[in-house]
Amino acid sequence: MEKGEEKTKIEFVIDTNILISALIPKKTKLRDILLSGDFRIYAPEYLLKELDKYWSLILEKAEKKSVLKSNIELTKEELLSKIFFKPDKFYLLRIEEAYTICQEFDEKDTPFIALSLMLNIPILTNDKVLLKMLGFTEY
């Protein structure tokens, strides 16, 4: 790569489950991967609503693993700073198509699927039902 040439980053849409998995420490490199800056990560603004909804549960799980609330909050801010959030109106043209797809497994995933369709990029998820529906047999 020549000087001044920007490396092409892999792009994907992240769902709430992946973000939560990166927040709660495990023997995984997920958090490091998301924070690396090697990827262009997108999410619908809806992810922020879901994160707020489950925040107390996330803190409970973190406490059980002896993780300080301040560490989880710092990690949350770091992770959120790496994500390009898109408003509903950005992917509105694909919302009906996404809803039709999501009726098969979880309608709450509609914004994530719509954004993925709009940007024409993959979605990073650990939702086993969604993965199975998309044809993945091993995850």
Buried (B, 14 or more C-beta within 10 A) or exposed (E): EEEEEEEEEEBBBBBBBBBBBBBBBEEEEBBEEBBEEEBBBBBBEBBBEBBEEBBEEBBEBBEEEEBEEEEBBEBBEBBBEBBEBBEEEBBEEBBEBBBEBBEEBBEEBBBBBBBBBBBEBEBBBEBEEBBEBBEEEEE
